[in-house]
Amino acid sequence: MSNLDDTQLQTLRQLLSEREVELRSEVQAARQAAAERAPTRQVEDLGEEGEERYRTGIEHVEMQRDLQELDDIDAALGRLADGSYGECVACGLPIAFERLNAQPSAKRCVACQTVYEKTHPSAPRYSA
């Protein structure tokens, strides 16, 4: 059972909504930039080509991270709707408001998230 009061839930819902809007805007801008990038652009030398590939790779990874965070926000909004928001999905104990305020899409308490990160080393560190 969550230990969050109505004011805290409203604050967290607002944080989730604001972050969702921000991420959707970033993803849309990244997709538009990728679409506008000329696929047959001529590069001057191999160094420039390597730099272009590196930049494109970074942009792709950033967009994937943003899309994952959007999925996490959607899941958090679902937990808000079904009343399970603020409960750790691993141990069932309440997640501290301070943690949720810092990471509103968090689905694990600090202790369970620490264990998760140790057993899933490739998981994103912001992971909800």
C-alpha positions as CSV (number, residue, x, y, z in Angstrom):
1,M,0.0,0.0,0.0
2,S,1.4,3.4,-1.0
3,N,2.1,5.9,1.7
4,L,1.5,8.9,-0.5
5,D,-1.2,11.5,0.2
6,D,-3.4,13.2,-2.4
7,T,-1.1,16.3,-2.6
8,Q,2.0,14.2,-3.2
9,L,0.2,12.1,-5.8
10,Q,-0.9,15.3,-7.6
11,T,2.7,16.7,-7.5
12,L,4.1,13.4,-8.9
13,R,1.3,13.2,-11.6
14,Q,2.3,16.7,-12.7
15,L,6.0,15.9,-12.8
16,L,5.2,12.8,-14.9
17,S,3.1,14.8,-17.3
18,E,5.6,17.6,-17.7
19,R,8.4,15.1,-18.4
20,E,6.3,13.3,-20.9
21,V,5.6,16.5,-22.8
22,E,9.3,17.3,-22.8
23,L,10.4,13.9,-24.0
24,R,7.8,13.8,-26.7
25,S,9.1,17.1,-28.0
26,E,12.7,15.9,-27.9
27,V,11.8,12.7,-29.8
28,Q,9.8,14.6,-32.4
29,A,12.7,17.0,-32.9
30,A,15.2,14.2,-33.2
31,R,13.1,12.3,-35.7
32,Q,12.6,15.5,-37.8
33,A,16.3,16.2,-37.7
34,A,17.1,12.7,-38.9
35,A,14.5,13.0,-41.7
36,E,16.0,16.3,-42.8
37,R,19.6,15.0,-42.8
38,A,20.6,14.3,-46.4
39,P,21.4,10.6,-46.6
40,T,23.7,11.1,-49.6
41,R,25.6,14.1,-48.2
42,Q,29.1,14.1,-49.4
43,V,31.8,14.1,-46.8
44,E,35.2,15.7,-47.3
45,D,37.3,12.9,-45.8
46,L,37.3,9.7,-43.7
47,G,37.6,11.7,-40.5
48,E,34.5,13.7,-41.3
49,E,32.6,10.5,-42.2
50,G,33.6,8.9,-38.9
51,E,32.5,12.0,-37.0
52,E,29.1,11.9,-38.8
53,R,28.6,8.3,-37.9
54,Y,29.6,8.9,-34.3
55,R,27.1,11.8,-34.0
56,T,24.3,9.8,-35.7
57,G,25.0,6.9,-33.3
58,I,24.8,9.2,-30.3
59,E,21.6,10.7,-31.5
60,H,20.1,7.2,-32.0
61,V,21.1,6.1,-28.5
62,E,19.7,9.3,-27.0
63,M,16.4,8.8,-28.8
64,Q,16.2,5.2,-27.6
65,R,16.8,6.3,-24.0
66,D,14.0,8.9,-24.4
67,L,11.6,6.3,-25.8
68,Q,12.4,4.0,-22.9
69,E,11.8,6.8,-20.4
70,L,8.4,7.5,-22.2
71,D,7.5,3.8,-21.7
72,D,8.5,4.1,-18.0
73,I,6.3,7.2,-17.7
74,D,3.4,5.4,-19.4
75,A,3.8,2.5,-17.0
76,A,3.9,4.9,-14.0
77,L,0.7,6.6,-15.2
78,G,-0.9,3.1,-15.4
79,R,0.1,2.4,-11.8
80,L,-1.4,5.7,-10.8
81,A,-4.7,4.7,-12.5
82,D,-4.8,1.3,-10.9
83,G,-3.8,2.5,-7.5
84,S,-0.5,0.6,-7.3
85,Y,1.7,3.7,-7.9
86,G,4.3,4.2,-5.1
87,E,4.6,0.5,-4.3
88,C,7.8,-1.3,-5.1
89,V,7.2,-3.9,-7.8
90,A,9.8,-6.2,-6.3
91,C,9.1,-6.2,-2.6
92,G,5.7,-4.5,-2.4
93,L,6.8,-1.9,0.2
94,P,6.1,1.8,-0.3
95,I,8.6,3.8,-2.3
96,A,9.7,7.0,-0.4
97,F,8.2,10.2,-1.7
98,E,11.7,11.7,-2.0
99,R,12.7,8.9,-4.4
100,L,9.5,9.4,-6.5
101,N,10.0,13.2,-6.4
102,A,13.5,12.7,-7.9
103,Q,12.4,9.9,-10.3
104,P,8.6,9.9,-10.6
105,S,8.6,6.8,-12.8
106,A,10.4,4.7,-10.3
107,K,8.9,1.3,-9.8
108,R,11.4,0.0,-7.2
109,C,12.4,1.2,-3.8
110,V,16.1,2.2,-3.4
111,A,17.1,-1.2,-1.9
112,C,15.4,-3.2,-4.7
113,Q,16.7,-0.8,-7.4
114,T,20.3,-1.3,-6.1
115,V,19.9,-5.1,-6.3
116,Y,18.4,-4.8,-9.8
117,E,21.3,-2.7,-11.1
118,K,23.8,-5.2,-9.7
119,T,22.0,-8.1,-11.4
120,H,21.2,-6.2,-14.6
121,P,24.5,-4.3,-15.4
122,S,23.3,-3.2,-18.8
123,A,20.1,-1.6,-17.5
124,P,19.9,2.1,-17.7
125,R,20.9,3.8,-14.4
126,Y,18.0,6.2,-14.5
127,S,15.8,3.1,-14.7
128,A,12.5,3.3,-13.0
